[in-house]
Amino acid sequence: MNAPTLPDIAMQISTQTQPALDFVGMQQIALPVQLAGTPLACRVDAGVSLDDASARGIHMSRLYLALQDLEHQPLTLPAVQQVLRQFLDSHAGLAQRAYLNLRGELLLKRPALISPLAGWKAYPVALNTRLDARGFHVELQLTLGYSSTCPCSAALARQLIQQRFINDFAGKSLDHADILDWLGSSEGILATPHSQRSEARLQLRLDPTLQELPLLHWLDSAEAALGTALQTAVKRADEQAFALANGQNLMFCEDAARRLHRALRAQNGLLGFALEVVHAESLHAHDAAAQGSWNWR
């Protein structure tokens, strides 16, 4: 005896004209992939538009099964585009646009500045893609942390140190050893500039013909432009090197945004970008922020 045909309620034809829907699918699907040579536990949104006014729904299981082609594989744009094509082929006559968005935290082992230590740092990352009649569209979102020391605060601290030097050495002959001791004392260096943990959020519109994602290069270029990437495992020598980096890279939020803007403009494979930096102020109870873009709208 043949097994009975199972009903597919989603494919029932509606007798009334229904509006088209921009997105129908699934969100928060767990999917393991490889990104930048590193395993990445993703959460995925997968869907298509529903353009057939007479169709009640889509075949969600077909979307889910198509995602298996990305499991444990290097995440490349050609692979993503192929999955999106499967979304549309499996919904021929129903959908004209397909969407696949992936997000997770990329764990990268980062070396200390001076010592042989190293530690893991998490970089939130999201890849948002779409395939439609106009082609393949890709946007990459990256978030990275850094330290920012306020130039104004540094100038005010230096002024106080100068004034203290005048007061402490007024009427005295200047002796090299005495000055050296004074510079190493808390009485002499009585003021320090304030710095804060800061965050850069990058939205990158990618060239859809890229065969590989130079993600590590883009991250390294952004951190090099800022000069004060957050550290992981450190010894005192690393902490001192970090203090030096902060002193040599005094930054308002405007400075940080412009540094990143210049660095991103120099990258290959980008069609446009938008960026935002946020400095979680240690002086104020509010944040300082700056935004910039190129070829974004």
N, C-alpha and C positions, 0 to 999 in steps of 0.2 A: 504494500500500500504506500502510495506517495505521501510524503509529509505535506500537511496543509500549508498553503501560502500565508505567511504572516502579514497582518495588516500594517500598512505604513500610513498612519494618520496624517503625518506632515505633508504627504504628497496629495492629499485631497484637494480637488479643484474647488475654489471658492466661486459661488454664484454672484458675488458682489465684487466690484472693483476695489482693490485694496491699494493703499499708498506704498510706494517703494521704500525700502529701509536701507540706510547707509551701511549698517554693520549687523550681521547676525553670526554668532559663533560661540566660542568658549574663551574664558579668561582664567588665569592662574593655573595653567597646565604645568605640571612638573616635567622638566626635560633636561637630561644631562648632555652637554655638548663640550667641545674643546674650543677655547678661544685664546689666541696668542700662545698656543702650546700648553695651556693650562686647563685642567678640568673646571667646568663652570656649571653649577647647579642653577638652571634657569627657571624662571616662571614665564610662561608663554601665553600670549593672546593670539588666537587664530580665528579668522572669520572671513566672510564674503559679504558683498552687498546682496540684497534680495530685490531684484528688479522686475521679476515676473509678478504682475499684479494679481494673477489668478492662483499663485502658489501660496500654500499656507506656511511652509517652512523650508529648511534646507536639510542636507544630509550631514549632520555634525560628525558622525562616526567617520566619514570619508576624510574630513579635515584631520581628525585625531590620528588616523592610520597613516596619513601622508607625512606627519611629523616624524615618524619612525626613521625616515631617511636621514634625519639629522642627528640621531642618537649616537653619542660617543665619537662623533666625527669632527674634524676641524670645521669650524663655522666659517664658510666662505660665501661671498655674495652669489656666485653661480649656483651653489647648493641651495641657498635660500630662494633664489629666483625659480629654480626648478620645482621646489615645493609649492610656491605660489601658483605656478602654472598647473600643477596637479589640482590645487584647489579649484581653479577655474574650469579645467577640463572635466572634473567630476561634478560640476554644477553648470554644465553647458545649457544655455537657455534660461537659467535662473539668475546668474550673477554676472556682473561686468567688472567688478573690482574685487581683489583679494588682499588680505592684510595678514601680516605676521610680525608680531612684536615680541622681542625677547629681552629680559632684564635679569640681572643678578649682580653678584659682587665678585670681581676678579681679584684673586689673592696672588700678590707678587712678592717674592722675597727680595728685599732691598738691603744693600750693604750699608754699614755705618760709614761716616765720613772719613775717619782716620783708622780706627781699630779694625781687626778682622771680623768683628761681629756682624751679624745680619739678622733680620727679622721679617715677619710677614706684615704686609699692609694691604688693606682692602680698598678697592676702587669700584664704587658703584658704576655700572655700565648698562646701557639700554640700546638695543638696535631696533628701530622702527622701520618697517618696509611695507611697500604697497605696489601692486601690479595692476595696471588698468590700460585703457586704450592709448593713453599717452606714454606708456612705458613703465620702467622699473624705477621706483623712487626709494631712496635709502637715507635715513638720518641716524647718526650715532650720538649718544649722549654719554659724556664722561664727567665724573666728579673727582676732584683731587684736593687734598688739604695742604696748606702751607702756613708759614708764620709771617706776620707782617709787623714791622716796627715803625711807629709813627715818626715821620721826619720832624714835625713840629715839636713833639715831645723830646726828641733827641736834641734839638737845638736849645730848648729850654733847660734840659739837664746840663748841657755843656756850659751854658751861661752861669748856672749855679756853681758848677765846679770852678769856673774861672774866678767868680767872686770869692769863693772860699779860698782859692789859692792866693788871691790878693790879700785877703784878711790874715791868712796864716803866715805869709812870708813878708808882710809889710815891715820895712825897716830892717830886714835881715839880709845878710849876704847869701846869695844863692849857691848852695852846695849840691853837687850832683847826687851824692848819696842820700842827702835829706829829701831831695825832690823825688828820688826813686822810691824811698820809703813812703813818702806822702801819697804818691800815685797808687801804691799798693794797699793803702789803708781805707777803711770804711769812712773815716773822718774826712779824707780828701775826696774820694769819689762818693759824695753824699747823695747823688741823685742819679737815677737811671731812667731811660725812656721806657714808655709802656709799649708792649707788643701783645698780639692776640693771635689765637688760632683762627685761620681764615680758610675760605673754601672757594674754589673756582668751579663753575658749572658750565660745561662746554656742550653746545649743540652743533654738530657738524653734518652738513649735507654732503654726502659722498658721491663721487663719480661711480655710477652703477656698473661701469665696465671693469672696476678693480677686481683682479683675480685673487689677491690676498689683502687682508686688512693689516696695514702697518701700525697696529694699535700701540705696541710698545714704543715705537719711534715717536708717535704723536704725544704719548704721555711723557716720555723722556724730554722731548723738546719743550713741552709746557713747563715741566718742573725746572728745567735748566733756565728758561726765561725768567722765572720767578726767583730762583736762586736759594730758596729757603724751604724746600720740601720737608714735610714732617718726617721725623725719624722713628726708628723702631728700637732695637737694642743699641745702647750706647755705653761707652765708658767716659771718664772725665775728659779725655782728649777729644772725643767726639762732641761732647757738650760745649767745650771751648771752641771747637771749629764751628759749631752751629751758632754760637754767640758772635763769632767773627762774621759769618755769613749774614746774619741779621744786621750787624753794623754796617756792612758793605752794601746792603740791599734795602735801605730805608724806603718804605712804600706807603703812600696814600692808596686808597682803593682805586683812584684814577690811574696811578702809576701802574698798579698790577694789571688793570684791564688793558692798558695800552701795551704793556709788555706782551701779554698773551695775544693781543690783536696782531702785533708784528710777527710773532712766532707762528701763528696760524696762517697768516698770509703767505709765509714762506714754504708751507707744506704742499706736497704734491697729492693729488687725489681728492682735494676738497673743492666743491663747487660753490660753497658759501658756508657761513657759520654765524651763530649768535653766542654771546658769552655773558656771563654774570659773575662778579666776584662779590663776596660778602665778608666783611671784616667784623668779627664778633668783638666789639670794642671792650677793652678792659677799663677805660676811663668812663664811658657812658653806659647807661642802661639800655641803649639801643645799638643797632648795627649800622655800619657804613657800607654802602653798596654802589656798584657801578656796572653799567651794561654797555655792550658794544656789539656791532654786527658788520658783516660784509656780504653783499649779494644774497641777503636773506629773504627779503620780501619779494 
